[in-house]
Amino acid sequence: MKILMFSWEYPPKSIGGLAQHVYDLTSALVDLGEEVHLITTGSHGAPEYELVNGVKVYRVFPYQVSSPDFVTWVTQLNVAMVERCMMVLQEIGDIHLVHAHDWLVAYAARAVKHAYKVPLVATIHATEYGRNYGLHNDLQRHISDVEWWLNYEAWRVICCSFYMKGEVQHVFQTPGDKIKVIPNGVNAENFKVRRHKINRDLYAAPDERIVFYVGRLVREKGVQVLLDAVPKILSRSPQTKFVIAGKGPHEGALRHQVNSMGIADRVYFTGYIDDDTRNSLYSWASVAVFPSLYEPFGIVALEAMAARVPVVVSDTGGLGEIVRHGIDGLKAYQGSSSSLADMVLWLLNDSESAEKLKTLAYRRVVEDFNWREIARQTVEVYRDVWLERRNTGWYSSADRQGGIFDRMTRIFGKTS
């Protein structure tokens, strides 16, 4: 199939987990024989066109005029995407469907859907309602309205967890039979340490055990809960160092919390780290902790499992679906620093359990969360959407344009 995909994040532009998701998914789709054209946001130093693992990547910049706010910037980005898309489609000809990732590309994806009469598939990675525990101002309500609109326009909605499926049904009243749950994945090879480019002594003393967090420093990631757990952990495991990697708008509040608690000598904020540094820290860590308050999926937990580190997560959202308590990780009560401390101490003080958990976790990642299987499930969604299309008024239009539907039906081996 020939797929046109929209995502506002793609390496090297990476804000959260979306960039890695789109990178891995598109590469796996190409490995299965699909043709993928991705339109994404430009990044200084990255080419406007690039072939990445067989994926045709087109990067665009929003108009270089004043943007008084983020919503205006998003609108300008979508207009630029539509302009680039028109040129791309002139070159590549007919496409079979459009796949949009989150609300930031909704305008462009819908425009292509209706202009070219092709189905739209949308992946909803998170919602404004969930991120903010409700909608509290006009900006949040606007973003949520666009999210609803994308759900409405999509022929099929993909969510990465059953938790997110429930949230999408609750917030947008999307019918359950319109939603397909396909998990995120991870490539375990990306978390092997080829060689250490840094020294462990930069982060912890030789006799200290490392408790590691990596991710965005935003309130919903729950790092403040981990910091509240530090005194209890230190009271029973005094030779512990807490390494917090990442950056974000909540960093100032977290640093203030550390100073006010008097634990600044036990907590190290690294700021942004590259992949090699991350992998080294995983290899040195005794425990990886992800105490999220809101987590649609929690791909960082999979990454830690792939790096063979025992994990402690909060029992919420997708994290609660990934980790099976006492089998391939431990789960703490959401928002409870005492529960989180108990789970971390369990692993710090029971090396046999820690070894067992990380071994089973790695096996599960390789068997259940590999990108080839995730891409295969995604292609099934594409196929089903394309075959359902024959019952719409768009079928005759596509048929007149060269019999695309008939060719796809023969490829899929279905007649109804």
C-alpha positions as CSV (number, residue, x, y, z in Angstrom):
1,M,0.0,0.0,0.0
2,K,1.0,3.6,-0.5
3,I,0.6,5.5,2.8
4,L,0.8,9.2,3.4
5,M,1.7,9.8,7.1
6,F,1.7,13.1,9.1
7,S,3.5,13.6,12.4
8,W,4.8,16.8,13.9
9,E,7.6,14.9,15.6
10,Y,10.3,12.8,13.8
11,P,14.0,12.6,14.5
12,P,16.0,14.7,15.0
13,K,13.0,16.7,16.2
14,S,12.0,14.8,19.4
15,I,9.9,16.3,22.2
16,G,8.4,13.1,23.7
17,G,8.0,9.5,22.7
18,L,6.1,10.3,19.5
19,A,9.2,10.8,17.3
20,Q,10.6,7.4,18.2
21,H,7.2,5.7,17.7
22,V,6.8,7.1,14.2
23,Y,10.5,6.3,13.3
24,D,10.1,2.7,14.4
25,L,6.6,2.2,12.9
26,T,7.4,3.6,9.5
27,S,10.6,1.6,9.3
28,A,8.8,-1.6,10.2
29,L,6.0,-0.8,7.7
30,V,8.6,-0.5,4.9
31,D,10.2,-3.8,6.0
32,L,6.8,-5.4,5.4
33,G,6.7,-4.1,1.9
34,E,4.6,-0.9,2.3
35,E,5.4,2.4,0.7
36,V,5.5,5.2,3.3
37,H,5.7,8.9,2.7
38,L,6.0,11.0,5.9
39,I,5.4,14.7,6.2
40,T,6.8,16.2,9.4
41,T,8.2,19.3,11.0
42,G,11.5,20.7,9.8
43,S,14.6,20.7,12.1
44,H,17.6,22.9,11.5
45,G,20.4,20.8,10.1
46,A,18.1,18.1,8.8
47,P,17.4,17.9,5.0
48,E,14.0,18.9,3.6
49,Y,13.9,15.5,1.9
50,E,15.6,12.3,3.2
51,L,15.3,8.6,2.6
52,V,15.4,6.9,6.1
53,N,15.3,3.1,6.2
54,G,13.3,3.2,3.0
55,V,10.8,5.8,4.4
56,K,10.5,8.9,2.2
57,V,10.7,11.8,4.7
58,Y,9.6,15.4,3.8
59,R,10.3,18.2,6.3
60,V,8.5,21.5,6.4
61,F,8.7,24.7,8.5
62,P,5.7,26.8,9.5
63,Y,5.5,30.2,7.8
64,Q,8.1,32.6,9.1
65,V,5.6,35.1,10.3
66,S,4.8,36.1,13.8
67,S,2.9,33.4,15.8
68,P,1.3,34.9,18.9
69,D,0.6,31.5,20.4
70,F,1.1,27.8,20.0
71,V,-2.2,27.2,18.3
72,T,-1.4,29.8,15.6
73,W,2.0,28.1,15.1
74,V,0.2,24.7,14.6
75,T,-2.1,26.2,12.1
76,Q,0.8,27.6,10.1
77,L,2.5,24.3,10.2
78,N,-0.5,22.5,8.8
79,V,-0.8,24.9,5.9
80,A,2.8,24.4,5.1
81,M,2.2,20.6,5.3
82,V,-0.7,20.8,2.9
83,E,1.4,22.9,0.4
84,R,4.2,20.3,0.5
85,C,1.7,17.5,0.3
86,M,0.3,18.8,-2.9
87,M,3.7,18.7,-4.5
88,V,4.4,15.3,-3.2
89,L,1.2,13.8,-4.4
90,Q,1.8,15.3,-7.9
91,E,5.0,13.3,-8.0
92,I,3.9,10.0,-6.4
93,G,0.3,9.7,-7.8
94,D,-2.5,7.9,-6.0
95,I,-2.3,7.0,-2.3
96,H,-4.3,4.5,-0.5
97,L,-4.8,6.2,2.9
98,V,-3.7,8.9,5.2
99,H,-2.4,8.2,8.7
100,A,-2.3,11.1,11.3
101,H,-0.6,11.1,14.6
102,D,-2.3,13.4,17.2
103,W,-4.2,16.7,16.9
104,L,-1.2,18.8,15.7
105,V,-1.6,17.5,12.2
106,A,-5.4,17.1,12.1
107,Y,-6.0,20.0,9.7
108,A,-3.6,18.7,7.0
109,A,-4.7,15.1,7.3
110,R,-8.4,16.0,7.0
111,A,-7.7,18.2,4.0
112,V,-6.0,15.4,2.1
113,K,-8.7,13.0,3.1
114,H,-11.5,15.0,1.5
115,A,-9.5,16.5,-1.4
116,Y,-8.3,13.0,-2.6
117,K,-11.2,10.9,-1.2
118,V,-9.0,8.5,0.7
119,P,-9.6,7.1,4.2
120,L,-8.0,8.6,7.3
121,V,-6.5,6.6,10.1
122,A,-5.6,8.5,13.3
123,T,-3.4,7.4,16.2
124,I,-4.2,9.1,19.5
125,H,-1.2,9.1,21.7
126,A,-2.6,11.2,24.5
127,T,-5.5,13.7,25.1
128,E,-5.5,17.2,26.5
129,Y,-8.2,16.1,29.0
130,G,-6.0,13.4,30.3
131,R,-2.8,15.4,30.5
132,N,-4.5,18.2,32.5
133,Y,-7.0,16.1,34.5
134,G,-9.9,17.9,32.9
135,L,-10.2,21.0,30.7
136,H,-9.7,24.2,32.7
137,N,-9.3,27.0,30.1
138,D,-10.1,28.0,26.6
139,L,-6.9,26.8,25.1
140,Q,-7.3,23.3,26.6
141,R,-10.9,23.2,25.4
142,H,-9.8,24.2,21.9
143,I,-7.2,21.5,21.7
144,S,-9.7,19.0,23.0
145,D,-12.2,20.1,20.3
146,V,-9.5,19.5,17.6
147,E,-8.8,16.1,19.1
148,W,-12.5,15.3,19.0
149,W,-12.7,16.4,15.3
150,L,-9.8,14.2,14.4
151,N,-11.5,11.2,16.0
152,Y,-14.7,12.0,14.2
153,E,-13.0,12.4,10.8
154,A,-10.9,9.2,11.2
155,W,-12.2,6.0,9.7
156,R,-10.4,4.1,12.4
157,V,-8.7,5.3,15.6
158,I,-5.6,3.5,16.9
159,C,-4.8,3.7,20.6
160,C,-1.7,2.2,22.3
161,S,-3.4,0.8,25.4
162,F,-6.8,-0.2,26.6
163,Y,-6.5,2.6,29.1
164,M,-6.3,5.1,26.2
165,K,-9.2,3.4,24.4
166,G,-11.3,4.0,27.5
167,E,-10.2,7.6,27.7
168,V,-11.0,8.2,24.0
169,Q,-14.4,6.7,24.5
170,H,-15.1,8.7,27.6
171,V,-13.8,12.1,26.4
172,F,-14.9,12.0,22.7
173,Q,-17.7,9.4,22.8
174,T,-15.9,7.5,20.1
175,P,-17.6,4.2,19.4
176,G,-15.7,1.2,20.7
177,D,-15.8,-0.7,17.4
178,K,-14.0,2.3,15.7
179,I,-11.0,1.9,18.0
180,K,-8.2,-0.6,17.6
181,V,-5.7,-1.1,20.4
182,I,-2.1,-1.7,19.1
183,P,0.7,-1.3,21.7
184,N,3.9,0.6,21.3
185,G,7.1,-1.3,20.8
186,V,10.8,-1.1,21.3
187,N,13.9,-2.3,19.4
188,A,16.0,-4.0,22.1
189,E,19.1,-3.6,20.0
190,N,19.0,0.1,20.5
191,F,19.7,-0.3,24.2
192,K,22.8,-2.4,24.1
193,V,26.0,-0.7,25.4
194,R,28.6,-0.8,22.6
195,R,31.1,1.0,24.7
196,H,31.0,3.5,27.6
197,K,31.7,7.0,26.4
198,I,31.3,8.4,29.9
199,N,32.6,7.4,33.4
200,R,30.2,6.2,36.0
201,D,32.0,8.3,38.6
202,L,30.5,11.4,37.0
203,Y,27.1,10.3,38.3
204,A,27.6,8.2,41.5
205,A,30.3,7.1,43.8
206,P,31.6,3.5,43.3
207,D,29.8,2.3,46.4
208,E,26.5,3.9,45.5
209,R,23.6,2.2,43.8
210,I,21.8,4.1,41.2
211,V,18.0,4.6,41.0
212,F,17.4,6.0,37.5
213,Y,14.6,8.1,36.0
214,V,14.7,9.3,32.4
215,G,11.9,11.3,30.7
216,R,10.4,14.7,30.4
217,L,10.3,16.8,33.5
218,V,6.6,17.6,33.6
219,R,4.2,17.2,36.4
220,E,2.3,14.2,35.0
221,K,5.5,12.1,34.9
222,G,5.4,12.1,38.7
223,V,9.1,12.8,39.5
224,Q,8.0,14.8,42.5
225,V,6.5,11.5,43.9
226,L,9.9,9.8,43.5
227,L,11.6,12.7,45.3
228,D,9.1,12.4,48.2
229,A,10.1,8.7,48.4
230,V,13.9,9.5,48.7
231,P,14.1,9.9,52.6
232,K,12.3,6.5,53.2
233,I,14.6,4.8,50.7
234,L,17.7,6.3,52.1
235,S,16.7,5.3,55.7
236,R,17.0,1.7,54.6
237,S,19.5,1.9,51.8
238,P,21.7,4.9,52.5
239,Q,24.2,4.3,49.7
240,T,21.7,5.2,47.0
241,K,22.0,7.9,44.3
242,F,19.0,9.1,42.4
243,V,19.8,10.2,38.8
244,I,17.1,12.2,37.1
245,A,17.7,12.6,33.3
246,G,15.7,14.9,31.0
247,K,14.5,18.4,30.9
248,G,11.1,20.2,31.0
249,P,9.1,23.0,32.5
250,H,8.8,21.3,35.9
251,E,12.6,21.1,36.5
252,G,12.7,24.3,38.5
253,A,10.0,23.1,40.9
254,L,11.8,19.7,41.3
255,R,15.1,21.4,42.1
256,H,13.4,23.5,44.7
257,Q,11.8,20.4,46.2
258,V,15.2,18.7,46.4
259,N,16.7,21.7,48.1
260,S,13.9,22.2,50.6
261,M,14.0,18.5,51.5
262,G,17.8,18.6,52.1
263,I,18.6,15.8,49.7
264,A,20.5,17.7,47.1
265,D,23.6,15.6,47.6
266,R,21.7,12.4,46.8
267,V,19.9,13.6,43.7
268,Y,21.6,14.4,40.4
269,F,19.8,16.2,37.6
270,T,21.6,15.5,34.4
271,G,19.6,17.6,31.9
272,Y,19.4,16.2,28.4
273,I,21.4,13.1,27.7
274,D,22.1,11.3,24.4
275,D,21.3,7.7,23.7
276,D,24.8,6.4,24.5
277,T,24.7,8.1,27.9
278,R,21.2,6.8,28.6
279,N,22.3,3.3,27.8
280,S,25.3,3.5,30.0
281,L,23.1,4.8,32.9
282,Y,20.7,1.9,32.3
283,S,23.5,-0.6,32.5
284,W,24.7,0.9,35.8
285,A,21.3,1.3,37.4
286,S,20.0,-1.0,40.1
287,V,16.4,0.1,39.5
288,A,14.6,2.2,36.8
289,V,11.6,4.1,38.2
290,F,8.7,5.6,36.3
291,P,6.2,7.1,38.8
292,S,3.8,8.7,36.3
293,L,0.5,10.2,37.3
294,Y,-0.8,10.1,33.7
295,E,0.7,7.8,31.1
296,P,-1.2,6.7,28.0
297,F,1.4,4.0,27.3
298,G,4.8,4.4,28.9
299,I,7.3,3.4,26.3
300,V,10.1,4.3,28.7
301,A,9.2,1.3,30.8
302,L,9.7,-0.9,27.7
303,E,13.0,0.7,27.0
304,A,14.3,0.0,30.5
305,M,13.1,-3.6,30.2
306,A,14.9,-3.8,26.9
307,A,18.0,-2.5,28.7
308,R,17.7,-5.3,31.2
309,V,17.0,-3.1,34.2
310,P,14.4,-4.1,36.9
311,V,11.6,-1.5,36.8
312,V,9.2,0.0,39.2
313,V,6.2,1.9,37.7
314,S,3.1,3.5,39.0
315,D,0.0,1.4,38.5
316,T,-1.7,3.8,36.1
317,G,-2.5,4.0,32.4
318,G,-0.5,2.0,29.9
319,L,2.2,1.3,32.5
320,G,-0.2,-0.8,34.5
321,E,-0.8,-2.9,31.3
322,I,2.9,-3.3,30.4
323,V,4.2,-4.4,33.8
324,R,2.9,-7.6,35.5
325,H,3.5,-7.1,39.2
326,G,6.0,-9.6,40.6
327,I,6.5,-11.2,37.2
328,D,8.4,-8.7,35.0
329,G,8.4,-5.6,37.2
330,L,6.8,-4.0,40.3
331,K,3.9,-1.6,40.5
332,A,3.4,1.0,43.1
333,Y,0.1,2.8,44.0
334,Q,-0.3,5.9,41.8
335,G,0.9,9.0,43.6
336,S,2.0,7.2,46.7
337,S,5.6,7.9,47.7
338,S,5.5,5.4,50.5
339,S,4.4,2.6,48.1
340,L,7.0,3.7,45.6
341,A,9.7,3.6,48.2
342,D,8.7,0.1,49.3
343,M,8.9,-1.2,45.7
344,V,12.3,0.4,45.1
345,L,13.6,-1.0,48.4
346,W,12.3,-4.5,47.5
347,L,14.6,-4.5,44.4
348,L,17.6,-2.8,46.1
349,N,17.5,-5.4,48.9
350,D,16.6,-8.5,47.0
351,S,19.1,-9.1,44.2
352,E,17.6,-12.5,43.3
353,S,14.2,-11.1,42.7
354,A,15.6,-8.2,40.7
355,E,17.5,-10.6,38.5
356,K,14.5,-12.7,37.8
357,L,12.2,-9.8,37.0
358,K,14.6,-8.2,34.6
359,T,15.2,-11.5,32.8
360,L,11.5,-12.1,32.3
361,A,10.9,-8.5,31.3
362,Y,13.5,-8.6,28.5
363,R,12.0,-11.8,27.2
364,R,8.5,-10.2,27.1
365,V,9.8,-7.1,25.3
366,V,11.4,-9.2,22.6
367,E,8.3,-11.5,22.2
368,D,5.3,-9.2,22.7
369,F,6.5,-5.7,21.9
370,N,8.5,-6.0,18.7
371,W,7.9,-3.6,15.9
372,R,7.4,-6.1,13.2
373,E,4.3,-7.5,14.9
374,I,3.1,-4.0,15.6
375,A,3.5,-3.0,12.0
376,R,1.7,-6.2,10.9
377,Q,-1.3,-5.2,13.1
378,T,-1.2,-1.7,11.7
379,V,-1.3,-3.1,8.1
380,E,-4.4,-5.1,9.1
381,V,-6.1,-1.9,10.1
382,Y,-5.1,-0.3,6.8
383,R,-6.5,-3.3,4.9
384,D,-9.8,-3.4,6.8
385,V,-10.3,0.3,6.2
386,W,-9.5,0.1,2.5
387,L,-11.9,-2.8,2.0
388,E,-14.7,-1.1,3.9
389,R,-14.3,1.9,1.6
390,R,-16.2,0.1,-1.2
391,N,-19.4,0.8,0.6
392,T,-19.0,4.5,0.3
393,G,-19.6,7.0,-2.5
394,W,-15.8,7.3,-2.8
395,Y,-15.5,3.9,-4.3
396,S,-16.7,4.8,-7.8
397,S,-14.4,7.8,-7.8
398,A,-11.3,5.8,-7.0
399,D,-12.3,3.1,-9.5
400,R,-12.5,5.6,-12.3
401,Q,-9.1,6.9,-11.3
402,G,-7.4,3.7,-12.4
403,G,-9.0,0.8,-10.5
404,I,-7.0,1.2,-7.3
405,F,-9.6,-0.6,-5.2
406,D,-9.7,-3.6,-7.6
407,R,-5.9,-3.9,-7.4
408,M,-5.9,-3.7,-3.6
409,T,-8.7,-6.3,-3.4
410,R,-6.7,-8.7,-5.5
411,I,-3.6,-8.1,-3.4
412,F,-5.5,-8.8,-0.1
413,G,-7.3,-11.7,-1.7
414,K,-10.8,-10.5,-0.6
415,T,-13.9,-9.8,-2.5
416,S,-16.2,-8.7,0.3
